[in-house]
Amino acid sequence: MDYLSKKNETIFIGQAVEYAGTAMSNTLKDVSPIKKIELPVAEEMQMGITLGLAMEGNTPISIFPRWNFLLYSMNQLVNHIDKYELMNDEKLKKNIIIRTSIGSQRPLHPQHQHIGDFTFEIRKMCKNIDVIRLDNPKKIFSAYKKAFSKKVKKCTIIVEYGDYYNEK
């Protein structure tokens, strides 16, 4: 996240981006507050704002701490971001990076509504979005760098494993 935060056009948006609250919060502690937009729990609105930011020339890094929360934004993701080029004569001005995770189960299992992995289902539904599941922490930096620097502007969902924050 430090690499991305140094890029002029990046903006970090979501829940617990400015204030601690999830495992991902610690990965943003060195990101300047002026690069962060803290939102309430309003996932569909967040995804709509994410698209608007990219249309205006920003590179949003939209953070949904777990897949289960990202489900609330499916209308915007499936019907708008994935279909953007099909519905418009214009292309996105910047890439969109959506960051989510498979919720951690250790040391405390948060119950099943927090540990979903919908990687394969979203790949099937969204033909114009790249979905990358990071099964190895060594791939994290290269995945984000590639998502940021794509020449063809599009959306990339990067899926992390919550358990890796404490284990790897």
Secondary structure, DSSP 8 states (H G I E B T S, - for coil): -HHHHTSTTEEEEETTSSS--SGGGGGGTTS-GGGEEE--S-HHHHHHHHHHHHHTT-EEEEE-SSHHHHGGGHHHIIIIITTHHHH-SS--SS-EEEEEEE---SSS---GGG----HHHHHHH-TTEEEEE--SGGGHHHHHHHHHH-SS--EEEEEEETTHHHH-
